[in-house]
Amino acid sequence: MAELTKQVSLVTQLRQSGFSELACQFTQFVERQDKTGDELIVLSAALLSDAVSQGAVALNLSQVGAYGSELDAFLPETVADWIARLRQSHLVGEPDEMAPMILTASGQLYLYRYWHDEQQVKQLIQERLKPVAIVDEVALQQVFADWHSGSEGIDWQKVAVMMSLSRQLSVISGGPGTGKTTIVLRLLHLLLKQNNQMRIALAAPTGKAAARLQQAISAQKALPVEAQTLHRLLGITADNDKGRYHADRPLAVDVLIIDEASMIDISLMATVMKALPLGACLILLGDSDQLSSIESGAVLADLCREGAVFSDTFCQQVLAVTGMRLCPTLDSKQVMTDTVVMLQHSYRFDENSTIGQLSKAVKQGDDEGLIQTLLEHSEPIWTQQLDLATICDVVMPMYGNFFMAIKTRQSAEICLTLFEQSRVLCALKHGPQSVDSVNVWVERSLARQGWRTQHNFYHGRPIMVTRNDYRHGLFNGDTGLVLYDEQGQLFAYFLTEEGIRRLPLNRLPAHETAFAMTVHKSQGSEFDNVCVVLPEQHSPILGKALLYTAITRAKKQVSLIAPEQCLRQALFS
């Protein structure tokens, strides 16, 4: 009984220390199953679950710090001692064993599912680190000679295209405006020019990202390729989360191009890799500095960790085809040699622009530069407190054109287009300075203007789908509007790849009000104007990647509502 009381006390301490309910439930499962009676096993399970919920694929025991609470008493003095005690539990297995948790010799603790997925991805990537033959090098030389981008020095877009044509696996990373979409269009033209029967699939992790990609493709009317979501490509549905395709039933593709690859978690990447035919090429594009998937595993960031590493052979090939002289890496034996290109020039943000300066300061961890840029802007773009006055001064004017379109009963297409020009992005979903609080403030302000915001549905209410609805083709993160039709009836309207979709309100999937959304949900989206809201209290999810992602969702203007201390802390988290 005394032992049980001690264990229950530990779970209580975990809750009091801010661990999630999911982590506590997993902890209780471990405490019931473990036969050692060692509290460290239970605490390790909580720490692992908490790390996974924050996007990590594993818990690195050597990086666990003190908590400044009674939990510190349970932590061992050395990692070696920690590993030895974990090994005593039958719930902790060695690599290649099947157990709820897997522990490596270096002190990486995994949930079995993620360890298994990571091993599969590593193996399948290794199998694709191969060169492929270029069909017509002379014709390709002429293409590059005619390609005038205006870039000085090495044109990394050309290097990325060259790598994608000559390697079975290519990883292209670059921030907003660095030309990733241009690269996709160039590749499609060149691949189809080499072989007009080539089977090319173009996909993105979200409906929004796929729709934006499709818009770029549609502008090139000669390209017979359709962008789609990865879930649709793989046949993943509510009834089949593994998809229809696998090693024994591979996708019928020769080349798979995936945009916004930073949003792919380790499990989805494992599904993609298993579904690809052995001879197919895979091209991943994204921003390795951006937030990783809301699920576990920063796949793109991991692939780009070594940076761009080039062999002498590849450099000679680039010189022969493009005329550009790359410097081979002295130590070109890294795993991802000749596989990664880092785009460096932004065609959207001038280095002296506000968004360019802010994003650069965040990436470099330059808190003084960040604060100075915010203070020296010609117009106020930074306030430290979220309240009704801030909402009225900053947020309401940002949505001004949208509000006017709603009041004057403009078409669904016009209203949706105007709404998608601006967005409030919050670090947190609940609590003060969160999505919930911003939505409440905005609706209160609208109510003062006569809007019927106290109703569940009202004309002009923006909504975001929170659960996939395969039947109606709506997915988690899709945004729409509740609007009157010509007869004065309220319907939900969504702007999809096929155009405007109207849905009766009683057939809507789970959804929520969307004047504000989390930064995580904004991935794959771009807005002309963005207002970033950070909490007054520091949160574990607040860091450089989140702040960088939030700022770079803006194409024209960005403003921040955040305490100075929170901004500084974010750059060092």
Secondary structure, 3 states (H helix, E strand, C coil): CHHHHHHHHHHHHHHHCCCCHHHHHHHHHHHHHCCCCCHHHHHHHHHHHHHHHCCCCCEEHHHCCCCCCHHHHHCCCCHHHHHHHHCCCCCEECCCCCCCEEECCCCEEEEHHHHHHHHHHHHHHHCCCCECCCCCHHHHHHHHHHCCCCCCCCCHHHHHHHHHHHECEEEEECCCCCCHHHHHHHHHHHHHHHCCCCCEEEEECCHHHHHHHHHHHHHCCCCCCCEEEHHHHHCCECCECCCCCECCECCCCCEEEECCHHHCCHHHHHHHHHHCCCCCEEEEEECCCCCCCCCCCCHHHHHCCCCCCCCHHHHHHHHHHHCCCCCCCCCCCCCCCCCEEECCCCCCCCCCCHHHHHHHHHHHCCHHHHHHHHHHCCCCCEECCCCHHHHHHHHHHHCHHHHHHHHCCCCHHHHHHHHCCEEEEECECCCCCEHHHHHHHHHHHHHCCCCCCCCCCCCCEEEEECCCECCCCECCCCEEEEEECCCCCEEEEEEECCEEEEECHHHCCCEEECCEEEHHHHCCCCEEEEEEECCCCCCCCCCHHHHHHHHCCEEEEEEEECCHHHHHHHCCC
